Amino acid sequence: MKPSNLNLYIVDDDDALRRSLVSLLNSHLRDFSLRDFESGEAFLEGADLDSNGVVVMDLRMEPGMSGLEVFNILQERKSQLAIVFLSGHGTIPDAVRAMEGGAVSWLIKPCPNEELVQVVQRAKERAVQIAVRRRARQHALALWAKLSRREKQMALPCAQGKSSKLISQEFTAASDRVGYRTVDNHRARIMAKLEVPNTNALLAFLTEHGLTDEP
């Protein structure tokens, strides 16, 4: 299932270059909702930072925030936007810091159009992957919310392949008496609500979505 609501943001204080980038990327890329901003401040105020997509951003924008400062704020907000830096300035430490922080690429102006399009396309592919994972996570949490508290407590023991009798004994030992036939019923409902066919799939579901420590 491929997301169709990807955003492409261009952030650069050079009006002529920004318009050129808009024209170039509009003509080569599809499935994007494209917007451009003249400053980092305008981008942070006007963009949907929680959306899925790509940001092509200048390193130095004057006056105002630098691209790295904007990047740091996006990281603090845990934004999932894929970042491509495009700049005529910058140092190797800047580039290393950005790449280690999760930026897709760092391109130096002037950059050939073909290279820029390829890099943005690669960033788009990452954005799609992030969107798919996010959607799967949201779906998993919606399924998990259907479980009762007792079912959530029993999900991991069931996923670990423990028998209903053993689970019953463990709960009883914790002063929370549960009959093994009741465990059978909970197990069946857990599988049905989480839409998993077997124990292995249940364990994979809990592990993938970080639900193994849930009460």
C-alpha positions as CSV (number, residue, x, y, z in Angstrom):
1,M,0.0,0.0,0.0
2,K,1.8,3.1,-1.3
3,P,1.1,6.4,0.4
4,S,-0.2,9.1,-1.9
5,N,0.0,12.1,0.5
6,L,3.7,12.9,0.3
7,N,4.8,16.5,0.8
8,L,7.8,18.0,-0.9
9,Y,9.1,21.2,0.7
10,I,11.8,23.5,-0.8
11,V,13.4,25.9,1.7
12,D,15.8,28.5,0.3
13,D,16.2,32.2,0.7
14,D,17.3,32.7,-3.0
15,D,14.1,33.5,-4.8
16,A,15.4,32.7,-8.3
17,L,16.9,29.4,-7.2
18,R,13.8,28.4,-5.3
19,R,11.6,29.0,-8.3
20,S,14.0,27.0,-10.4
21,L,13.9,24.1,-8.0
22,V,10.1,24.2,-7.9
23,S,10.0,24.1,-11.7
24,L,12.6,21.3,-12.0
25,L,11.1,19.0,-9.4
26,N,7.5,19.6,-10.5
27,S,8.5,18.5,-14.0
28,H,10.3,15.3,-12.9
29,L,8.5,14.0,-9.8
30,R,5.0,12.9,-9.2
31,D,2.8,12.0,-6.2
32,F,4.1,15.0,-4.3
33,S,2.3,18.1,-2.9
34,L,5.0,20.7,-3.4
35,R,5.4,23.9,-1.4
36,D,8.3,26.3,-1.1
37,F,9.4,28.6,1.7
38,E,11.9,31.5,1.8
39,S,13.2,30.9,5.3
40,G,13.5,28.3,8.0
41,E,11.1,30.2,10.2
42,A,8.5,30.2,7.5
43,F,8.9,26.5,6.9
44,L,8.6,25.6,10.6
45,E,5.5,27.8,10.9
46,G,3.7,26.8,7.6
47,A,4.8,23.2,6.9
48,D,3.2,20.0,8.3
49,L,6.1,18.7,10.3
50,D,4.3,15.5,11.2
51,S,3.6,14.6,7.6
52,N,5.4,12.2,5.3
53,G,7.7,13.7,2.7
54,V,11.0,15.3,1.7
55,V,12.6,18.7,2.5
56,V,15.2,20.2,0.2
57,M,16.8,22.8,2.3
58,D,19.6,25.4,2.0
59,L,22.3,25.3,4.6
60,R,22.7,29.1,5.1
61,M,19.7,31.4,4.9
62,E,20.1,35.0,5.9
63,P,18.8,36.6,7.9
64,G,17.3,33.9,10.1
65,M,17.8,30.3,11.1
66,S,20.3,28.1,9.3
67,G,19.4,24.8,7.7
68,L,21.2,22.9,10.5
69,E,19.2,24.8,13.1
70,V,16.0,23.9,11.4
71,F,17.2,20.3,11.1
72,N,17.9,20.2,14.8
73,I,14.3,21.4,15.6
74,L,12.9,18.7,13.3
75,Q,14.9,16.1,15.2
76,E,13.7,17.4,18.5
77,R,10.1,17.2,17.3
78,K,10.8,13.7,16.0
79,S,9.7,14.7,12.5
80,Q,9.9,11.9,10.0
81,L,10.5,14.2,7.0
82,A,13.5,13.1,4.8
83,I,16.0,15.9,4.5
84,V,18.3,16.8,1.6
85,F,20.7,19.7,2.1
86,L,21.6,21.8,-0.9
87,S,24.2,24.5,-0.3
88,G,27.0,26.6,-1.7
89,H,28.5,26.7,1.8
90,G,29.2,24.3,4.6
91,T,32.1,22.3,5.9
92,I,32.9,18.6,6.2
93,P,31.9,18.6,9.9
94,D,28.5,20.1,9.0
95,A,27.9,17.4,6.4
96,V,29.0,14.6,8.7
97,R,26.8,15.9,11.5
98,A,23.8,16.1,9.2
99,M,24.3,12.7,7.7
100,E,24.8,11.1,11.1
101,G,21.6,12.8,12.2
102,G,19.6,11.2,9.4
103,A,19.8,13.5,6.4
104,V,19.5,11.6,3.1
105,S,22.1,13.6,1.3
106,W,24.3,16.7,1.2
107,L,24.7,18.4,-2.2
108,I,26.9,21.3,-3.1
109,K,25.7,24.1,-5.3
110,P,25.8,24.3,-8.3
111,C,24.4,20.7,-8.5
112,P,23.6,19.1,-11.8
113,N,19.8,18.8,-12.3
114,E,20.0,15.1,-12.9
115,E,21.9,14.4,-9.7
116,L,19.4,16.6,-7.7
117,V,16.4,14.8,-9.1
118,Q,18.0,11.4,-8.4
119,V,18.8,12.3,-4.8
120,V,15.2,13.7,-4.2
121,Q,13.8,10.5,-5.7
122,R,15.9,8.5,-3.3
123,A,14.7,10.6,-0.4
124,K,11.1,10.1,-1.7
125,E,11.7,6.3,-1.5
126,R,12.8,6.7,2.1
127,A,9.8,8.8,2.8
128,V,7.5,6.2,1.4
129,Q,9.1,3.5,3.6
130,I,8.7,5.7,6.6
131,A,5.0,6.3,5.8
132,V,4.3,2.6,5.3
133,R,6.0,1.8,8.6
134,R,4.0,4.6,10.3
135,R,0.7,3.4,8.9
136,A,1.5,-0.2,10.0
137,R,2.3,1.0,13.4
138,Q,-1.0,3.0,13.6
139,H,-3.0,0.0,12.5
140,A,-1.2,-2.2,15.0
141,L,-2.0,0.2,17.9
142,A,-5.6,0.4,16.8
143,L,-5.8,-3.4,17.0
144,W,-4.0,-3.5,20.3
145,A,-6.5,-1.0,21.7
146,K,-9.3,-3.6,21.1
147,L,-7.8,-5.9,23.7
148,S,-9.0,-5.9,27.3
149,R,-6.4,-5.4,30.0
150,R,-6.5,-9.1,30.8
151,E,-5.9,-10.0,27.1
152,K,-2.9,-7.6,27.0
153,Q,-1.5,-9.2,30.1
154,M,-1.8,-12.7,28.5
155,A,-0.6,-11.7,25.0
156,L,3.1,-12.2,25.6
157,P,2.8,-15.5,27.5
158,C,0.6,-16.8,24.7
159,A,3.1,-15.5,22.1
160,Q,5.9,-17.3,23.9
161,G,4.1,-20.6,23.4
162,K,3.2,-21.2,27.0
163,S,0.4,-23.6,27.6
164,S,-2.9,-22.4,29.0
165,K,-2.3,-24.5,32.1
166,L,1.1,-22.9,32.7
167,I,-0.3,-19.4,32.2
168,S,-3.1,-20.2,34.6
169,Q,-0.6,-21.4,37.2
170,E,1.6,-18.2,36.7
171,F,-1.4,-15.9,37.2
172,T,-2.6,-17.9,40.2
173,A,0.9,-17.8,41.8
174,A,0.6,-14.0,41.4
175,S,-2.6,-14.0,43.5
176,D,-4.7,-13.5,40.3
177,R,-6.5,-16.7,39.8
178,V,-7.4,-17.6,36.2
179,G,-8.7,-21.0,35.0
180,Y,-6.9,-22.6,32.1
181,R,-10.1,-22.7,30.1
182,T,-10.4,-19.0,30.6
183,V,-6.9,-18.7,29.3
184,D,-8.0,-20.7,26.2
185,N,-10.8,-18.2,25.6
186,H,-8.5,-15.2,26.0
187,R,-5.9,-16.7,23.6
188,A,-8.5,-17.1,20.9
189,R,-9.8,-13.6,21.3
190,I,-6.2,-12.2,21.3
191,M,-5.5,-13.9,18.0
192,A,-8.7,-12.8,16.4
193,K,-8.5,-9.1,17.6
194,L,-4.8,-8.8,16.5
195,E,-5.5,-10.6,13.2
196,V,-2.7,-13.1,13.6
197,P,-2.9,-16.7,12.6
198,N,-0.5,-18.4,15.0
199,T,1.8,-18.0,18.0
200,N,4.8,-17.1,15.9
201,A,2.9,-14.3,14.1
202,L,1.7,-13.0,17.5
203,L,5.2,-12.8,18.9
204,A,6.4,-11.1,15.7
205,F,3.5,-8.6,16.0
206,L,4.4,-7.8,19.7
207,T,8.1,-7.5,19.0
208,E,7.8,-5.4,15.9
209,H,5.5,-2.8,17.5
210,G,7.2,-2.7,20.9
211,L,4.4,-4.3,22.8
212,T,6.3,-7.0,24.7
213,D,6.6,-4.8,27.8
214,E,2.9,-3.8,27.9
215,P,1.0,-4.7,31.1
